Amino acid sequence: MMNEQGKSDNSVLPKKSPNNGPKASAEAMEGSGLAKGNLLGQNTHRTQYRVSVQSALERVRQAAKGDRRQRLTALMHHVYAPEMLEFCYDSVKRGAAAGIDGETWQQYGEKLAENLQDLSERLKRGAYRAKPVKRVQIPKPDGRLRPIGLPALEDKIVQRAVAEVLNAVYEQEFLDFSYGFRPGRNPHRALDALYVVIQVKKVSWVLDADIREFLIPSVTSGW
């Protein structure tokens, strides 16, 4: 959402360290170096495709900002670009449970270039089809079961690619005090911003609300 002048409100920047302990705070201050065992060539390659992906997404952002009345109808090539698919593969959790096809992140990566090129071609010609989502039941503390879905690895990659491109478009519409399900934002950062507001501004009321039984079987997606 935008304000009446068409510009985002100023964000509230936390003045305290991240809520993830000393190690996370140190990493936030210092950054991270090369992981052990990574060859310089591998890191150079990753840097190149990440730069390529970010450049493509920045062009989408600029197009979305330029004329808000225009319809962006040529976005699919960003989704099936091999470098975008590799970026999204690298973003998938390594140890995540496999989907219905049983394929893990490590197995898919054994022939990564070949697999991603094949996926790119299927997306390009409209032959890609998502696999059924594997349903599992997770026990809750009160004895009930919470159903969750486990997509196949390729579906996770494609979903992430679509989300990256659409985020580049719709992020331009959000106000800076919005923290829900946005890239680079999480509940901890929302709490940090709230802490700053309460400490530096006059606050008369703090309202805490929740939705009872939000995670129910009939719910298939979040907000």
C-alpha positions in Angstrom: 0.0 0.0 0.0 1.1 3.6 -0.6 0.2 6.8 1.1 -1.7 9.7 -0.6 1.5 11.2 -2.0 2.4 7.9 -3.6 5.5 7.4 -1.5 6.3 4.9 1.2 6.3 6.1 4.8 9.7 6.3 6.5 10.8 3.1 8.1 11.5 2.7 11.8 15.1 1.3 12.1 15.9 -0.7 15.2 18.7 0.7 17.3 19.3 -2.6 19.1 21.1 -5.7 18.0 19.3 -8.6 16.3 17.5 -11.0 18.6 19.5 -14.0 17.8 22.3 -13.9 20.4 25.9 -12.8 20.4 27.0 -15.0 17.5 24.2 -13.6 15.2 25.0 -10.1 16.3 28.7 -10.5 15.5 27.8 -11.9 12.1 25.5 -9.0 11.4 28.3 -6.6 12.2 31.2 -8.4 10.5 29.6 -10.4 7.7 30.8 -13.9 6.7 33.8 -15.0 4.8 34.2 -18.0 2.4 32.9 -21.3 3.7 35.5 -23.9 4.4 36.1 -26.2 1.4 34.6 -23.8 -1.1 36.8 -23.2 -4.1 37.4 -19.6 -5.3 36.0 -20.5 -8.7 32.7 -21.8 -7.1 32.3 -18.6 -5.2 33.1 -16.5 -8.3 30.4 -18.4 -10.2 27.8 -17.9 -7.4 28.7 -14.2 -7.3 28.2 -13.9 -11.0 24.8 -15.5 -11.2 23.6 -13.7 -8.1 24.6 -10.4 -9.7 22.8 -11.4 -12.8 19.6 -12.3 -10.9 19.7 -9.1 -8.9 20.3 -7.0 -12.0 17.2 -8.6 -13.7 15.1 -8.1 -10.6 16.2 -4.4 -10.3 15.0 -3.9 -13.9 11.6 -5.3 -12.9 11.5 -3.0 -9.9 12.3 0.1 -12.0 9.6 -0.9 -14.5 7.1 -1.3 -11.7 8.0 2.1 -10.2 8.1 3.9 -13.5 4.4 3.8 -14.5 2.0 2.2 -12.1 -0.7 2.1 -14.7 1.2 -0.1 -17.1 0.7 -3.9 -17.2 3.8 -5.9 -16.8 3.2 -8.8 -19.3 6.8 -9.9 -20.0 8.0 -11.4 -16.8 8.1 -15.2 -17.4 11.5 -15.1 -19.0 12.9 -13.9 -15.6 11.3 -17.0 -14.0 12.8 -19.6 -16.3 16.2 -18.0 -16.7 18.8 -20.7 -15.7 20.6 -18.2 -13.3 17.3 -17.5 -11.5 16.6 -21.2 -11.1 20.1 -21.8 -9.8 19.7 -18.9 -7.4 16.5 -20.4 -6.1 17.9 -23.9 -5.8 20.7 -22.5 -3.7 18.1 -20.8 -1.5 16.2 -24.0 -0.7 17.0 -25.5 2.7 19.6 -28.3 2.3 18.1 -30.6 4.9 14.4 -30.0 4.1 12.3 -33.1 3.9 11.8 -34.5 0.3 8.5 -34.2 -1.5 6.4 -37.0 -3.0 9.1 -37.9 -5.5 11.7 -38.4 -2.7 14.3 -36.2 -4.4 16.6 -34.3 -2.0 18.6 -31.1 -2.5 21.8 -33.1 -2.6 20.6 -35.6 -5.2 19.3 -32.9 -7.5 22.6 -31.1 -7.2 24.6 -34.0 -8.5 23.6 -33.0 -12.1 22.6 -29.4 -11.3 23.4 -27.7 -14.6 21.7 -30.5 -16.6 18.6 -30.6 -14.3 18.2 -26.8 -14.2 18.5 -26.5 -18.0 15.9 -29.2 -18.4 13.6 -27.4 -15.9 14.2 -24.1 -17.7 13.2 -25.6 -21.1 10.0 -27.2 -19.7 9.0 -23.8 -18.2 9.8 -22.0 -21.4 7.6 -24.3 -23.6 4.9 -24.7 -21.0 5.5 -28.3 -20.4 6.3 -28.0 -16.7 3.7 -29.6 -14.4 3.8 -29.3 -10.6 3.8 -32.6 -8.7 1.2 -33.4 -5.9 2.1 -32.1 -2.5 3.0 -34.7 0.1 0.8 -34.4 3.2 2.3 -35.2 6.6 0.9 -34.7 10.1 3.0 -33.0 12.8 2.0 -33.6 16.4 1.0 -30.6 18.5 1.7 -30.2 22.2 -2.0 -30.7 23.0 -2.0 -34.1 21.2 -3.7 -32.9 18.0 -2.1 -33.1 14.6 -1.2 -30.2 12.3 -1.2 -31.1 8.6 1.6 -29.6 6.5 2.4 -30.0 2.8 5.9 -30.9 1.4 6.3 -29.8 -2.2 8.7 -31.6 -4.5 12.2 -29.9 -4.8 11.6 -28.6 -8.4 8.3 -27.1 -7.3 10.1 -25.3 -4.5 12.6 -23.9 -7.0 9.8 -22.7 -9.4 7.7 -21.3 -6.5 10.7 -19.3 -5.2 11.5 -18.0 -8.7 7.9 -16.8 -9.2 7.9 -15.2 -5.7 11.2 -13.4 -6.4 9.8 -11.8 -9.6 6.4 -10.9 -8.1 8.1 -9.5 -5.0 10.1 -7.2 -7.2 6.8 -5.8 -8.6 4.6 -5.7 -5.4 7.3 -4.6 -2.9 6.9 -1.2 -4.4 3.4 -1.0 -3.0 4.1 -1.8 0.6 4.6 0.7 3.4 7.8 0.4 5.3 6.1 -0.5 8.6 4.7 -3.7 7.1 6.7 -6.8 8.2 4.5 -9.7 7.3 5.9 -12.3 4.8 8.2 -9.8 3.1 11.8 -10.4 1.9 14.4 -9.7 4.5 11.8 -9.1 7.2 10.6 -11.3 10.0 8.8 -11.2 13.4 12.1 -10.4 15.2 12.6 -7.3 13.2 9.0 -6.3 13.8 9.6 -6.6 17.5 12.7 -4.6 17.3 10.9 -1.8 15.5 8.1 -2.0 18.0 10.6 -1.7 20.8 12.1 1.4 19.3 8.7 3.0 18.9 7.6 2.3 22.5 10.9 3.6 23.8 11.2 6.9 21.8 7.5 7.9 21.2 4.5 8.6 23.3 2.3 5.4 23.3 -1.0 5.2 25.0 -2.2 1.8 23.9 -0.6 -1.5 22.8 -3.0 -3.9 21.2 -2.1 -7.6 20.9 -4.4 -9.7 18.7 -4.2 -13.3 17.4 -6.5 -15.6 15.4 -7.7 -18.7 17.1 -7.2 -22.0 15.2 -5.5 -20.3 12.3 -3.6 -23.4 11.2 -6.5 -25.7 10.4 -6.7 -28.4 7.7 -8.8 -26.3 5.3 -6.1 -23.6 5.2 -3.8 -24.2 2.3 -1.8 -20.9 2.3 -0.8 -18.1 4.6 -1.6 -14.4 4.3 
